[in-house]
Amino acid sequence: MFGAALILGLAGSLHCLGMCGPIAMAVPTGGGGPGARAAAYGLYHFGRIGAYALLGFLFGTLGYGLSLTDFQEGLSIFAGLVMLAVIWLPKSGIIGKANGRIFALQGSVQRFMAKRLRDHRASAVLGIGFFNGFLPCGMVYIALAGAIAAGHPASGALFMAVFGLGTVPALFMLAFGTSAVSPAKRRSLLRFAPYVASFIAILFIIRGLGLGIPFLSPEAGFIVSPDQHCAP
C-alpha cells in the first residue's frame, strides 16, 4: 500500500512541477542563503504534506466506516475503479463541466495564496504549503482513492503523507534551479504518468479480488497469526 503511495508520488512529481512548481518557486525565502532557502522550502512542503495527511485521515475514516460493513475487499476494487475513472474519464470529455468548477475553485485558492506570498514569516510559508495541498489535482484524487482503500484513518493519513513525500524531490530540485528534466522531456515523461497510475489502480483491483496470491491478493478473510513465518 505505502509502496504504491510512494510510486504515485514519484510518478506524479512531474505533474506537480507544472501545477505546484510556480508556487514552490515563489515561496518567500527572506533573501537568505541556501540554508534559509532550504528551511523555507522545507516548511512549505511540511505544510503541503500536512494537508495531504489531513485529507488522508478524512478519507481513511470513510474507508474505515465502509470496512466495518465487511466491504474491505470490495473497497479495494472500488478504489481501483475510481483511480481508473479519474485517470481516463477527463480524457474522454465526459466531465468537462466538473472540470470547469474545479478550475474556478483552483483560481480562488490561488488568489488567496498569492496574498501570502509577500509575507516572509514562517507561519505564512507553512500556510502557503498547507493551502497548496487543497488545490484541485488529479494525482491527489487518485491518491485519495488509495487512502479510502487503506481502510483506517491513520493508514489513510500515512498513505497520503508518503504520496506527498514522493513529490518533494522534484519540487526541491526545481526550487534550487537544479532540475535535470527540461520542459520538453517533462512533457514526454508526463505521458507515462497515467499508465503508472493505472498500473497501481489495477494492483488495487487485484488485491480486492482475493485470488489467493500471497501478499498481492490474499484470499478474503485470510489472517496471518503471529507465530506464522516463511519457510527458510
N, C-alpha and C positions, 0 to 999 in steps of 0.2 A: 504493500500500500504506500509506504513512505518513499520507497524507491521510485514508484510511479509518480509521486508528487514531485520529486527532485527532477526526474526526466521531463515532466511537463514544464517545470520552471525553466530548465535549461533550454528546452525546445522553444518556449515562448519568449526567451530573453531577447531574441532578435526582433520580435514583435514589440517588445517593451521599449527597444531603442527608438522606435518610431513614435510610440504613444507617450511614454514617460520620459524619453530621452531629453526633450526640450525642457521639461520641468526640472529634471535632475541637474541639467547644466545651468539652470537659472537659480538653483538653491543659493541663498546668500551665505557667503563664507567669511565675511568681515575683512576680506583682503589680506588674510594671514598667509603663512607659509603652507607647505604641503601637509604638515601635521594638523593645522587648523582646518584646512580644507577637508582632510580625511575625517576629522571629528564631525564636521558639519554634514558631510555626506553619510557618515555612519548614523547620525541622529535621524536624518531624512529616511534612510532605509529602515531604521528601527521603527519609526512611526508607520511606515508603509506596511511592514510585516505585521506590526501590531494590529492594523486594520484588517489585514487578511486573517489573522488568527481570531479576531473577534467575529468576523463573518463565518469562519470555520466552526467556531463554537456554536453559533446560532444554527447553522445548517447541520452540524453534527447532532445537536439536540433534536432537530427534526428527524434525522435518521434514527436516533435512539428511540424516539416515540414509535416510529414505524417498526423497528426491530423487536419491540416488545409484543407486537402482534404476530410474531413468528414469520415475519416477512423479510428476514435477513438476506436469504439467497435472492429473492425477487428484488430486493433493494439494490443489490449489486448489478443485476441485469438492468433495472430501471436507470441506474446512474450511467451505465454504459450507453444505453439508448439515448439518454439526454445529451451526453457528450457528443454522440454522432449527430444529433439534431442541431446542436449549437454550431458544430463544425461545418456541416454541409447545407443546412436549410438557408442560411443567408446567401449562399452562392446561387440558390435557385430563385431568389427574389420573392419568396413566399412571405417573408416577414419584413417587407420594406417599411410598412407603417410603424412597426415596433422600433425599427432602427431609427426612424425619424424622432420618435420620443426619446430614445436613448441618447441621441446626439444633442437634443435640446437640454437634457439633464446634464450631459457632459459639459456643455457650454456654461451652465450655471455654476457647476462646481469649479471649473477652471477660472471663472471670473472671481469667485470667492477666494481662490488660492492666489490669484495674481496680486490681490491687495496685500497679501502677506509676504510676497517675495521681496518687498522692500524692507522687511523687518529682520534685523540680524540677530535677534535674541534666540537662544537655544530653544525656548518653548515654541517660537514661531516656526523654526526649522522642523521641529518634531511634528508640529501641527500640519505643515505642508505635506510631509510624508504620510501622515495619518489620513488626511483627506484625499491624497492621491490614491490611496488604497481603495477608495469608494468610487473612483472613476469607472464608468462602464467599460468593460474589456471582455472580449470573447474568451481569452485564455483564462481569465478569472472565473467566468461562468463554468467553463469546463472543469476547472479545479474544484469549484463548489459542489459539482455533482459528485466528485470523489469524496468530499467531506461528508456528504449525506451518506454515502456508502460506508464510510468509516463506522457509522452506527453508534457513536458516542461523542458527547460534547468535547471532551479532552482530546480524543483522537481526531476529531474534525478540526480543532484548533491547531493541533500539531501538523496535520496534513497540509493545511494552508500555510503555516509558518515555513515548512520545508519547501513548499512550492515557491514562496516568496524568496527564500534564500537562494533558490536556483536562478532567480532573475537578477541577483545582485552583481555577480562578477562582470557581466557585460555592461551594466549601467555604470559601475565603478570605473571601468576602463574608459568608457566614453567621457565621463566627467573629468578624468585626468588627461584626456586627449590622447589615449594610447590604444584606442580601439583598432584592432588589426583588420576589421571587416569593413571594406569600403561599401558605400551605398549600393553600388551595382551588385556586389557579392551578397550583400544583405538581402536585396530583393530576390536574388536567385535562391538563397538558402531558405527564405521565408516560404517558398513553395513547398518545402518538405515538412514544415511545421504541422499542417493539417493531417498529414499521413502519420507522423509520430503520435499526435494526439489520438488519431483514430485507432492506432495500434494499442494504446493504453485503454481506450474505450472497449475494444474487443477483449482485452485481458479481463476487464471488469465483468463483461458478459460471461466469459468462460468460467470465471471464478464463481459466478452465481448459478451456473448450470449444475454444479455438483457432479462432475464427471468422474470423480474418484482419482484425479491426478494429484499426487502429494504436493502440498504447498501452493500449487497453482489453482486447482479446482477440487478441493476435498469434498467428499460426499456430504450431503445435507445431514446435519446433526453430529458430524464427526468431531470428537473431542480427544485431544491428546492429554493423557494423565501425566502427572509429574514424574512417575517412575518409568515412563516410556523413553526409549532412546534409540538412536540409529545404530544398526549393527556395524561393527568395525569392517 
